[in-house]
Amino acid sequence: MKEQEAPNESADFSKSVTSTLGKSNEKRAVLWLIFVIALIVLLAAGALANLLTLAFQINKIYGYVCTALAALAVFFFMILPLVKVLKARAFITDVTAENKDLAKRKNYAALRGVATALVKYNRDDKTLKHHYIKNANLENIERALEKNDKPMLRQAMRKTFSSDVGSTANGVIFKSAGRAFLTTSVSQNDKIDALSVLLVNLSLIKQIVAIYGYRPSHLKLAKIYASVLKNSLIAYGMQNVNWFNVFGKFFAGVSKKIPFIDTLVDSTVQGTVSAFLTLLVGYKTKRYLCSDYAKSEKLDPIEAEGVSSADEEVRIASALAKEVRKEKGGAAKAAKEAANDTAGETAGNSAANPA
């Protein structure tokens, strides 16, 4: 009876693991990402349609010029960033009992691809002005690639991500925040504010992904783009608030001495909020990229005993691996005992019935 119960318990365990992790997580993430991108496109289209209508009301030629400029801006700062990010490499982080071996192979292949691309870019004389990885780190990565040493490559890439790549991404984030501040503080139009924040944020995400060499998972990417959409809507709504009246008591003594102080206060507040929201998007993107890389690293020691991880998926998959090993060990032991019993019976029969 006990021998029959053990396989059933193992099967139940495998079923519970598959049920816990789920097979449709990735599909839901992709659908959510498509939905968010569709909302971004609709927001941009609505704002542009309103602005171009105003341009054509002023003058036909002016309207055509604005249409051409808008098309270029949308292509370079919206369509191109979206396409480049979506086409970038990504690590498999939605790990199940069925796909963990495939995930390990694909994640290592993706890591090699990222490392090769970073080395190629930072060794190319044509991009000399934009090199951001130190020579010592590049040499460590190249050595690991030549030896095809996975632990060595992971260590070299981890060090590079936490130093050169991370500091370069920080610089890009602050520059984008400055652009968001400038465009929204100078502009006094809610549609232009919403569009400028949208385009700056999308361009920022593209740059960070290019610096790291890979993109976040679909679910995390959807969350980032949802934040971009929210930032654009906030920038749109801020034009309808008179910030000078909100903070009027702080300027009661100087409002009559400084001309246009109300406009100055409104512009400064709008620019500051847009810059802060852009910083949040940048650091969220960076945090998600580091999180996905850490998850891909945790897959390597998954077969080892005593895996300690806060990640639920890794813990479950590790437990499954241990259970399978236990089941195989039990089966091997039972087979060995059965073989010994058979050998004993054969020897007994031979002794009882000598030739």
Summary of the structure (lengths in Angstrom):
residues: 355
radius of gyration: 29.5
end to end distance: 39.0
largest distance: 125.1
contacts: 1074
relative contact order: 0.12
helix: 84%
strand: 1%
